[in-house]
Amino acid sequence: MNKTLAAIVFALAAAISGCDSEQPAKETPKTETTAYQNDDISDQREPGYSCAYGSYDIKRFREAGVDAVIVNTYVKTDLKNYTSYIIDLAEERITGEKAAPYFSRFNDSQEIKCLIKEGISADVASSYHDSFDAWSIIKFCENSISPEIANKYALINVKYNAGLNSVEVKSLIDRNVPLEEIEKQARERWIERMLDR
């Protein structure tokens, strides 16, 4: 009796959430792929979202009109419980497999989206110091400033609260200001601030 009742409840829950737990989503004929960077995802639509998502999340995905095929790629990632991120990234047709490697370092979907659009890999982006956001990293990459060089300036920022951003770092490099001089000036300003307290 309990097994029958459990089966009925389970079937009702699956029906309410819009997914069929016993049957995999039916394949629909593939259509042309979009001209976006994720050309491994076709423009096909499948009838349902994974049962791994709660009914509230599925409702939000449907309201946003994001493709179930792409949304379902997030099920086995650390982003699975971040519905707003998934919607934001899925609207750009960015899969879970592509976004997940960035998530350990960048906890903002806009940063992840920008790095992917700029073609900066998660490995490269993560090799820059944690104090640099995605936009700084994009500027460093545009100006061919390696993580090794940029991170030296980050250490000055950390040590002396210097507040050097990507534009200032590029300017200092372009003017060939020695790193030792930058650190000396940052230290002097830091001491002045401490004495003014």
C-alpha angles and dihedrals in degrees: 000000000000092000091053093048091047091050091051093049091047092050091049092049091050091049092050093048091048098240133107111225096193098047124053116234110280117251113245122202113277118246131192117308120241121252092247125120092257093071090154088078115074125212091250120131123217121203100243151027122240117277086231086082121076121244092254091054092047090051090053092048091051093047090051090048094228119162114262091215091061095038090053090058087071095060095093097040135089087250093065094104095047102086096172091052092049092050092048093049096038090054085064090046092246111154127222091246090056096044101040098075090059095051097078090062104025119046097184122085091213091058092047091048093050094048092050092047090050090051095241110148122229090243093055094042092049092051090069116088116275091243091069117084124213094268092055090048091050089052091048091051093046088053095042093244106155124220089248092059097038092049091059088062090045090058090054088051091051096043098045104016087242096161095216110172130194094270092052092045091053091048092050091049092047090052091048093234106173115245090231090059092049091050092047092052092045090051092049092050090047091052091048091052091049092050092048092060 
